[in-house]
């Protein structure tokens, strides 16, 4: 078995048919699809069973709801392929994607990174192509290509040998956490890139705009820091990790506060900002930088943007 495609499924009846159809359109027989139903309460279970009966390449597991990370980890345990591809069940892949990937997997690699199409709720499509030089430092700099596991094919032996898993105790930053650990074991001659968009990512705000969920990002960063300190490599990764910290632990959290305040005027935004500040202060010595300048920018945005939003509504008479 060359490739195992691992797909967690949770209440995605609206998207699942398109997702699975885009995969099994390939006539290649050297891959398996591991569907893991994470306690869905809609018709996702029935859709999975229909596809399982119609295609021997599909394996189906149904379990209680434990979260996406636990489902992916279970998929890793069950996978028989030399390489792993994690696909989200509300997304889909381009035609010929599997054939293109299989051609590259004929040579032994550590990881393959390719482009994707980001599809917004209004129908707008943003095509993203990696501009990488197969250099690990270069990969780290490409923030939009580093985090997601869906635009990557991983060497299964590296994952299983080093017991790399998705962090189950956090709902935020688990993909980033997984990739920082995986790339620790990477050699530059094992990285391959493909300047094509093979994956289609349906983008919705969902959990990413929820403040309480966003705050779980600190668990992920703490775990990464502990991992690299234990390996005595933290100082080598510090500057790179600070870039991600500034983006995920400051920018995205402030954006979540602004979004929640806009949706719910009773949301305790001041309390949320204080909570965030306390978490940043607690980790100030780890990153040697409290990012005060960036906090000032987002505090200003918090003050100005809601006022601008409500002024627009007032002018429209709403």
C-alpha positions in Angstrom: 0.0 0.0 0.0 1.6 3.3 -1.1 -0.7 5.9 0.4 -3.3 6.0 3.2 -5.8 8.9 3.1 -7.1 9.6 6.6 -10.5 11.5 6.8 -12.1 12.4 10.1 -15.9 12.8 9.7 -18.2 14.8 11.9 -21.6 16.1 10.8 -20.6 16.9 7.2 -23.4 15.4 5.2 -23.5 18.7 3.1 -19.9 18.2 1.9 -19.0 14.5 2.3 -20.4 13.2 -1.0 -18.2 15.7 -3.0 -15.2 15.0 -0.8 -15.3 11.2 -1.3 -16.3 11.3 -5.0 -13.3 13.5 -5.7 -11.0 10.9 -4.2 -12.4 7.6 -5.6 -12.6 9.0 -9.1 -9.0 7.9 -9.3 -8.6 4.4 -10.7 -5.3 3.9 -8.9 -5.4 0.9 -6.6 -2.3 1.7 -4.5 -4.1 3.8 -1.9 -6.6 3.2 0.9 -9.1 5.7 2.4 -9.7 5.5 6.1 -13.0 7.1 7.1 -13.4 7.7 10.8 -16.8 8.8 11.9 -16.3 10.8 15.1 -19.9 10.4 16.5 -21.8 12.2 13.8 -25.5 12.9 14.5 -26.5 13.6 10.9 -26.5 11.4 7.8 -22.7 11.2 7.5 -22.7 7.6 8.8 -25.0 6.4 6.0 -23.0 8.2 3.4 -19.8 6.5 4.7 -21.4 3.1 4.6 -22.6 3.5 1.0 -19.1 4.4 -0.2 -17.5 1.6 1.9 -19.8 -1.0 0.2 -19.1 0.4 -3.3 -15.3 0.6 -3.1 -12.9 -1.9 -1.5 -10.3 0.8 -1.1 -12.4 2.4 1.6 -12.2 1.3 5.3 -14.7 2.6 7.7 -14.5 3.2 11.5 -17.3 4.5 13.6 -16.7 5.7 17.2 -17.9 8.1 19.8 -17.1 11.8 19.5 -13.6 12.5 20.7 -12.4 15.3 18.4 -10.5 15.5 15.1 -7.1 15.0 16.6 -8.1 11.7 18.2 -9.6 10.6 14.9 -6.4 11.4 12.9 -4.3 9.6 15.5 -6.5 6.5 15.2 -6.1 6.8 11.4 -2.3 6.8 11.8 -2.6 3.6 13.9 -4.7 1.8 11.3 -2.9 3.1 8.2 -1.0 0.6 6.1 0.4 3.0 3.5 4.0 4.1 3.3 2.7 7.7 3.1 -0.2 9.5 4.8 -2.5 12.3 3.6 -4.9 14.0 6.0 -8.0 15.3 4.3 -10.8 17.2 5.9 -14.2 15.8 5.1 -15.7 19.2 4.1 -13.0 19.8 1.5 -12.2 18.0 -1.8 -9.3 17.4 -4.1 -8.6 18.2 -7.7 -9.0 15.7 -10.5 -5.7 13.8 -11.2 -4.4 14.8 -7.7 -3.8 11.2 -6.6 -2.1 10.3 -9.9 0.2 13.4 -9.7 1.1 12.5 -6.1 1.7 8.8 -6.8 4.2 9.7 -9.5 6.3 11.6 -7.0 6.0 8.9 -4.4 7.9 6.5 -6.6 11.1 7.9 -5.0 11.5 7.9 -1.3 10.7 11.2 0.3 10.1 12.6 3.8 7.3 15.1 2.9 5.6 16.5 -0.2 4.1 20.0 0.0 1.7 21.3 -2.7 -0.6 24.2 -3.3 -4.3 24.6 -2.5 -7.4 26.6 -3.4 -9.0 28.6 -0.5 -12.7 28.8 -1.2 -14.6 31.4 0.8 -18.3 31.3 1.7 -19.1 34.0 -0.9 -17.7 31.8 -3.6 -14.4 33.7 -4.0 -11.4 31.4 -4.7 -7.9 32.2 -3.7 -5.2 30.1 -5.4 -2.1 29.5 -3.3 1.1 28.0 -4.8 4.1 27.2 -2.7 7.3 29.1 -3.6 9.8 26.9 -1.7 13.3 25.8 -2.3 13.1 22.5 -0.4 14.8 24.3 2.5 13.5 23.7 6.0 14.0 27.3 7.0 12.2 28.4 3.8 9.3 26.1 4.7 9.0 27.7 8.2 8.8 31.2 6.6 5.8 30.2 4.5 3.2 30.5 7.2 0.3 29.9 4.9 1.8 26.5 3.8 3.3 25.3 7.0 0.3 24.8 9.4 -2.2 22.7 7.5 -1.6 18.9 7.1 -4.0 18.8 4.2 -1.6 20.1 1.6 1.1 17.6 2.6 2.0 14.0 2.1 3.9 12.6 5.1 6.3 9.7 5.3 4.4 7.3 7.6 7.6 5.6 8.9 8.9 9.0 10.3 5.6 9.6 12.1 5.3 6.1 13.6 9.0 5.6 14.5 9.1 8.9 16.4 5.5 8.6 17.8 4.4 11.9 16.4 0.7 12.5 17.2 -1.9 15.3 16.9 -2.4 17.0 20.2 -5.7 15.8 21.6 -6.0 18.2 24.6 -6.3 21.3 22.4 -8.7 22.3 19.7 -6.5 25.1 18.4 -3.0 24.9 16.9 -2.8 21.1 16.8 -1.9 21.1 13.1 0.9 23.6 13.7 2.1 21.5 16.7 2.2 18.3 14.6 4.2 20.0 11.9 6.8 21.5 14.2 7.4 18.1 15.6 7.5 16.4 12.2 9.9 18.9 10.7 12.3 18.3 13.6 13.0 14.9 12.1 13.2 16.2 8.5 16.4 16.3 6.3 16.4 18.9 3.6 17.1 16.3 0.9 13.8 14.6 1.9 11.5 17.6 1.2 9.7 17.9 -2.2 7.4 20.6 -3.4 4.8 20.7 -6.2 3.8 24.1 -7.6 0.2 23.0 -8.3 -3.0 23.4 -6.4 -4.2 19.9 -5.7 -6.4 20.6 -2.7 -9.6 22.6 -2.3 -10.2 24.1 1.2 -13.7 25.3 2.1 -13.0 28.2 4.5 -15.5 29.1 7.2 -14.8 31.0 10.4 -16.4 28.5 12.7 -14.2 27.7 15.7 -11.4 30.0 14.6 -13.5 33.0 15.6 -14.4 31.7 19.0 -12.4 33.4 21.7 -12.4 30.6 24.3 -11.3 28.1 21.7 -8.7 30.5 20.3 -7.1 30.7 23.8 -6.3 27.0 23.6 -3.5 28.0 21.3 -1.3 28.5 24.3 -1.4 24.8 25.1 0.0 24.1 21.7 2.8 26.6 22.0 3.7 25.3 25.5 3.9 21.8 24.2 6.1 22.8 21.2 8.4 24.7 23.6 8.7 21.7 25.9 9.4 19.4 22.9 12.3 21.5 21.6 13.7 22.3 25.0 13.8 18.5 25.7 15.7 18.1 22.4 18.0 21.0 23.4 17.0 22.7 20.1 14.8 25.5 21.4 17.2 28.4 20.8 17.5 27.3 17.2 13.8 27.5 16.6 13.0 30.5 18.9 12.9 33.2 16.3 10.8 31.1 13.9 8.4 30.2 16.7 8.0 33.8 17.7 6.6 34.6 14.3 3.9 32.0 14.7 3.3 33.1 18.3 2.8 36.7 17.2 0.3 35.6 14.6 -1.6 32.9 16.4 -1.4 34.0 20.1 -1.8 37.8 19.5 -3.3 38.7 16.1 -5.8 35.9 15.7 -6.9 36.1 19.4 -7.5 39.8 19.2 -9.4 39.2 15.9 -11.6 36.6 17.7 -12.3 39.2 20.5 -13.3 41.8 17.9 -15.5 39.3 16.0 -17.3 38.1 19.2 -17.9 41.6 20.4 -19.3 42.6 17.0 -21.7 39.6 17.2 -22.6 39.9 20.9 -22.6 43.4 22.5 -22.7 41.7 25.9 -19.5 39.8 25.3 -16.9 40.7 28.0 -14.2 42.0 25.7 -12.3 43.8 28.4 -12.2 40.6 30.4 -11.0 38.7 27.3 -8.2 41.2 26.7 -7.1 40.9 30.3 -7.1 37.1 30.0 -5.0 37.3 26.9 -2.6 39.8 28.5 -2.1 37.5 31.5 -1.3 34.6 29.3 1.2 36.6 27.2 2.8 37.9 30.4 3.1 34.4 31.8 5.2 33.4 28.8 7.1 36.6 28.4 10.4 35.0 29.6 10.1 32.1 27.2 9.9 34.3 24.0 11.9 37.2 25.5 9.4 39.6 23.9 6.0 40.7 25.1 5.1 42.0 21.6 3.8 45.3 23.1 3.9 47.1 19.8 1.6 44.5 18.2 -0.7 44.5 21.2 -1.0 48.3 20.9 -2.0 47.9 17.2 -4.8 45.5 18.1 -6.0 47.4 21.1 -6.4 50.4 18.8 -8.2 48.2 16.3 -10.5 47.0 19.0 -11.4 50.5 20.0 -11.8 51.9 16.4 -13.3 49.0 14.5 -16.4 48.4 16.5 -17.2 52.1 16.5 -16.8 52.1 12.7 -19.0 49.0 12.4 -21.9 50.5 14.4 -21.6 53.9 12.6 -22.1 52.1 9.3 -25.2 50.3 10.6 -26.5 53.7 12.0 -26.0 55.4 8.6 -27.9 52.6 6.9 -30.7 52.9 9.4 -30.3 49.3 10.7 
